[in-house]
Amino acid sequence: MRGLSGKRVLVSGGSSGIGAATARRFLQEGARVVIGGLDQAEVDRTVAELTPLGEVSGLPGDVSSEADVARLVGGAVAALGGLDVLVNNAGTAWREPFLEITPDHWDRIIAVNLRGMFLVAQAVARHLVAQGTGGVILNMSSTNGLGGEADYAHYNASKGGVLLLTRTMAVELGRHGIRVNALCPGYIRTPLNSAISAGLDDGFVSAYERDHIPLGRAGLAEEVAAGYAFLASDDAAFVHGTELVIDGGQLAIM
Ligand SMILES: NC(=O)c1ccc[n+]([C@@H]2O[C@H](COP(=O)([O-])OP(=O)(O)OC[C@H]3O[C@@H](n4cnc5c(N)ncnc54)[C@H](O)[C@@H]3O)[C@@H](O)[C@H]2O)c1
């Protein structure tokens, strides 16, 4: 991918699943990477796995906390000598019927997936404007930000919010040379989805993949990482304020 070599990249939620695959992809492209993640041990494990590929370090913290985000972004800037790309990827999800969602559960999903996305994006955008070099911010939404999957009202609302946050940031930050886009993956095989599917039998999951995804399978974290790499690269120099859907055709079904 053009223009990624030497780029200074922060991947929030980079310790697992899509984020870890993305950190790996950027390292393979010659970028220098800092990953975030909620769990210190998981961050350390992923950094150890990725270290043979290039320059990578990790900073644990909760993206819904202003203090943790200040540590994450400040630490990444210090480690890399500035920033060029934010992969704003951290997020959480669980199934819960609309009629049973408690206010606490609602607040937690919104705090991580929407407030967290805002806090990290704003801190990085402020740094990029002060740095004066432009840059790229990629926000993780979902096909659940474009359609209302049952049992995910809080998650769907958070991911829909990410799309309008992305468009508004694009409108305001374009004049600073900061490109902002969102990703909308469909059903991707990751630890998050394994945890959600743990209570379902294998037959349900394979029937879901067959009936709801025209390509007939779940996506791979590496296939989403490729989308992040494209959007961060110079090949996407005029792609701004939009979203890239990576869903095996799921949204194409009527
Ligand atoms: N897996 C899918 O099918 C799918 C589809 C669309 C969008 N997404 C989104 O992709 C992103 C990554 O999901 P994944 O499937 O790789 O999940 P995952 O559970 O494998 O990874 C989630 C990452 O986010 C971090 N994280 C979670 N809560 C955090 C918090 N409060 N503070 C800081 N970091 C936190 C975790 O530590 C981990 O690094 C999420 O935003 C998710 O909503 C996933």
PDBQT file of the ligand as one rigid body, heavy atoms in Angstrom, charges set to zero:
ROOT
HETATM    1  N1  LIG A 301     -16.017  -8.708  15.140  1.00  0.00    +0.000 N 
HETATM    2  C1  LIG A 301     -16.962  -8.171  14.385  1.00  0.00    +0.000 C 
HETATM    3  O1  LIG A 301     -17.765  -8.883  13.750  1.00  0.00    +0.000 OA
HETATM    4  C2  LIG A 301     -17.080  -6.674  14.268  1.00  0.00    +0.000 A 
HETATM    5  C3  LIG A 301     -17.918  -6.159  13.272  1.00  0.00    +0.000 A 
HETATM    6  C4  LIG A 301     -18.043  -4.780  13.147  1.00  0.00    +0.000 A 
HETATM    7  C5  LIG A 301     -17.343  -3.950  13.999  1.00  0.00    +0.000 A 
HETATM    8  N2  LIG A 301     -16.549  -4.479  14.956  1.00  0.00    +0.000 N 
HETATM    9  C6  LIG A 301     -15.830  -3.541  15.816  1.00  0.00    +0.000 C 
HETATM   10  O2  LIG A 301     -14.446  -3.777  15.675  1.00  0.00    +0.000 OA
HETATM   11  C7  LIG A 301     -13.758  -3.358  16.864  1.00  0.00    +0.000 C 
HETATM   12  C8  LIG A 301     -12.853  -4.479  17.317  1.00  0.00    +0.000 C 
HETATM   13  O3  LIG A 301     -13.654  -5.603  17.635  1.00  0.00    +0.000 OA
HETATM   14  P1  LIG A 301     -13.092  -7.104  17.659  1.00  0.00    +0.000 P 
HETATM   15  O4  LIG A 301     -14.174  -7.954  17.113  1.00  0.00    +0.000 OA
HETATM   16  O5  LIG A 301     -11.737  -7.156  17.104  1.00  0.00    +0.000 OA
HETATM   17  O6  LIG A 301     -13.102  -7.344  19.246  1.00  0.00    +0.000 OA
HETATM   18  P2  LIG A 301     -12.005  -7.870  20.289  1.00  0.00    +0.000 P 
HETATM   19  O7  LIG A 301     -12.759  -8.088  21.554  1.00  0.00    +0.000 OA
HETATM   20  O8  LIG A 301     -11.216  -8.985  19.724  1.00  0.00    +0.000 OA
HETATM   21  O9  LIG A 301     -11.049  -6.595  20.468  1.00  0.00    +0.000 OA
HETATM   22  C9  LIG A 301     -11.527  -5.441  21.098  1.00  0.00    +0.000 C 
HETATM   23  C10 LIG A 301     -10.370  -4.544  21.438  1.00  0.00    +0.000 C 
HETATM   24  O10 LIG A 301     -10.900  -3.354  22.053  1.00  0.00    +0.000 OA
HETATM   25  C11 LIG A 301     -10.326  -3.200  23.336  1.00  0.00    +0.000 C 
HETATM   26  N3  LIG A 301     -11.286  -2.587  24.252  1.00  0.00    +0.000 N 
HETATM   27  C12 LIG A 301     -12.515  -3.039  24.595  1.00  0.00    +0.000 A 
HETATM   28  N4  LIG A 301     -13.059  -2.210  25.504  1.00  0.00    +0.000 NA
HETATM   29  C13 LIG A 301     -12.154  -1.228  25.732  1.00  0.00    +0.000 A 
HETATM   30  C14 LIG A 301     -12.118  -0.086  26.565  1.00  0.00    +0.000 A 
HETATM   31  N5  LIG A 301     -13.127   0.238  27.374  1.00  0.00    +0.000 N 
HETATM   32  N6  LIG A 301     -10.998   0.686  26.554  1.00  0.00    +0.000 NA
HETATM   33  C15 LIG A 301      -9.947   0.385  25.752  1.00  0.00    +0.000 A 
HETATM   34  N7  LIG A 301      -9.928  -0.671  24.929  1.00  0.00    +0.000 NA
HETATM   35  C16 LIG A 301     -11.008  -1.465  24.938  1.00  0.00    +0.000 A 
HETATM   36  C17 LIG A 301      -9.916  -4.592  23.783  1.00  0.00    +0.000 C 
HETATM   37  O11 LIG A 301      -8.919  -4.517  24.794  1.00  0.00    +0.000 OA
HETATM   38  C18 LIG A 301      -9.419  -5.170  22.463  1.00  0.00    +0.000 C 
HETATM   39  O12 LIG A 301      -8.109  -4.736  22.214  1.00  0.00    +0.000 OA
HETATM   40  C19 LIG A 301     -14.857  -2.968  17.851  1.00  0.00    +0.000 C 
HETATM   41  O13 LIG A 301     -15.046  -1.556  17.819  1.00  0.00    +0.000 OA
HETATM   42  C20 LIG A 301     -16.092  -3.668  17.295  1.00  0.00    +0.000 C 
HETATM   43  O14 LIG A 301     -17.290  -3.034  17.677  1.00  0.00    +0.000 OA
HETATM   44  C21 LIG A 301     -16.380  -5.823  15.116  1.00  0.00    +0.000 A 
ENDROOT
TORSDOF 0
